[in-house]
Amino acid sequence: MTTEEEVDLFMDVGKEWKENTPFFKDSPQRLYGKEFDESKTKTRVVIFMYEKEDFKDEINIMRKAGRFSSLRKDLRIAIVTDHKTLKRFKARFGSLYFPEGAHSSIVLKRNDGKTFMYDLMEQTNEPMNMNYWINRKSLGDVTEMTSSAFRIFELCRKPILIAFVDYEHEKKGIRDASIKTIEILKAVAPSYFHGIIFAYADNKAYKHTRKNLGITHNKVPAISINANEQRVTPFPDNKPLSKKNLHAWVDKFFKGELADKRDQFGAIVDFDLKY
């Protein structure tokens, strides 16, 4: 966007915004009429980039965030790099839109009129998870879990199910249990998860990683759900692994009936895999 008037119109969440750039290969989905009026999760995000050359990585991350969140028909993202327009908004909104002494930031405005600002300079030393920030700030307290609210919740959590298996082990019992685990997860997990990882790790990698996923035993197979904010939920090692038990466990996770683990396990880290 290049003018103050364009940005003002864009930030009016009461009016539908029609995408007119080639950002999407196909036309993005839109809300129409009553569907738009009744939506409670309409969100607009503006990226103010004065020092464009200094924020190449951030712009790339925001483009990816836009495509990742394109499942949301009520979300629109715009970029402003025109210096004159940026200075005018800095003068109008001050610290509500911009950090002190800076002309670059990310501003989010949601349906209830609340505005949030992401300080790019302050966040430079931290991983920039804009998918999570945009979707989390889009949703205030809700009294009812509507389809739109659930979509935002799902994009925030991005749960991934991780299974440690060893189907090449010389002991028949372990190999058979691992093969059974893979078959069960292929049948159960796709209904719930954006991503599933089947990991055959060597001993060193497994021991180094298991506690970060909340797995406090030495058994293989072992399963854990890794959601955002370092929240992990391991499958109980004292329960037989069956399709029925796993389905019930995953269902309870999505209903919020399982206690997750975090802080004491440290950060979720990458690990080396054989396969």
Residue pairs with C-beta under 8 A, 6 or more apart in sequence:
1 7
1 10
1 46
1 78
1 79
1 80
1 82
1 85
2 80
2 82
2 85
3 82
3 85
4 85
4 88
4 89
7 46
7 78
7 80
7 85
7 89
9 15
9 17
10 17
10 44
10 46
10 76
10 78
11 44
11 46
11 109
13 42
13 43
13 44
13 109
13 110
13 111
16 30
16 31
16 32
16 36
17 44
17 76
18 30
19 27
19 28
19 30
19 76
23 63
23 66
24 70
28 70
28 73
29 73
30 36
30 73
31 39
31 42
31 73
31 74
36 42
39 74
39 111
39 148
40 111
40 112
40 142
40 146
40 148
40 149
41 72
41 74
41 110
41 111
41 138
41 139
41 148
41 149
41 152
42 74
42 75
42 110
42 111
43 72
43 74
43 75
43 76
43 108
43 109
43 110
43 111
43 134
43 137
43 138
44 75
44 76
44 77
44 78
44 108
44 109
44 110
45 75
45 76
45 77
45 78
45 106
45 107
45 108
45 109
45 134
46 77
46 78
46 79
46 80
46 106
46 107
47 58
47 59
47 62
47 77
47 78
47 79
47 80
47 106
48 80
48 86
48 89
48 97
48 98
48 103
48 104
48 105
48 106
48 107
49 55
49 58
49 59
49 79
49 80
49 81
49 104
50 81
50 83
50 86
50 102
50 103
50 104
51 103
51 104
52 59
52 81
54 104
55 104
55 120
57 128
58 120
58 128
59 79
61 128
61 130
62 77
62 79
62 106
62 130
64 130
64 131
65 77
65 130
65 131
65 134
66 77
68 131
68 155
69 75
69 77
69 131
69 134
69 135
69 155
71 151
71 155
72 135
72 138
72 148
72 151
72 152
72 155
74 148
75 134
75 138
77 134
80 86
80 89
83 103
86 103
86 104
87 103
89 97
89 98
90 97
90 98
90 103
95 117
96 115
96 117
97 105
97 107
97 115
97 117
98 104
98 105
98 117
99 105
99 117
99 119
99 120
99 121
99 122
102 119
102 120
102 121
104 120
104 121
105 117
105 118
105 119
105 120
106 117
106 118
106 120
106 130
107 115
107 116
107 117
107 118
108 115
108 116
108 117
108 118
108 133
108 134
108 137
108 138
109 115
109 116
110 116
110 137
110 138
110 139
110 140
112 140
114 140
116 137
118 130
118 133
129 228
131 155
131 158
132 156
132 158
132 228
135 152
135 155
135 156
136 156
138 152
139 149
139 152
139 153
139 156
142 149
145 153
156 228
157 227
157 228
158 194
158 195
158 227
158 228
159 192
159 193
159 194
159 225
159 226
159 227
159 253
160 193
160 194
160 195
160 196
160 197
160 225
160 226
160 227
161 185
161 189
161 192
161 193
161 195
161 196
161 197
161 223
161 224
161 225
161 226
161 250
162 196
162 197
162 199
162 213
162 223
162 224
162 225
162 226
163 181
163 182
163 185
163 196
163 197
163 198
163 199
163 221
163 222
163 223
164 199
164 200
164 201
164 206
164 210
164 215
164 220
164 221
164 222
164 223
165 178
165 181
165 182
165 198
165 199
165 200
165 220
165 221
166 174
166 175
166 178
166 200
166 220
166 221
167 175
167 178
167 179
167 182
167 200
168 175
168 200
169 175
169 178
169 220
174 220
177 220
177 221
177 241
178 220
178 221
180 241
181 221
181 223
181 241
182 198
184 241
184 242
184 243
184 246
185 196
185 198
185 223
185 246
187 243
188 243
188 246
188 247
188 250
189 196
189 250
190 196
192 250
192 254
199 271
199 273
199 275
200 273
200 274
200 275
201 209
201 271
201 272
201 273
201 274
202 272
202 274
205 271
205 272
205 273
206 220
208 269
208 271
209 269
209 271
210 216
210 222
211 265
211 266
212 232
212 265
212 266
212 267
212 268
212 269
213 224
213 226
213 232
213 234
213 265
213 268
214 224
214 232
214 233
214 234
214 260
214 261
214 265
215 222
215 224
215 234
215 237
216 234
217 237
219 237
221 241
222 234
222 235
222 237
223 234
223 235
223 241
223 246
224 232
224 233
224 234
224 235
225 232
225 233
225 234
225 250
225 253
226 232
226 268
227 233
227 260
229 262
230 262
230 263
230 265
230 266
230 267
230 268
231 260
231 261
231 262
232 260
232 261
232 262
232 265
232 268
233 253
233 258
233 259
233 260
233 261
234 261
235 241
235 246
235 249
236 249
239 245
239 249
249 258
252 258
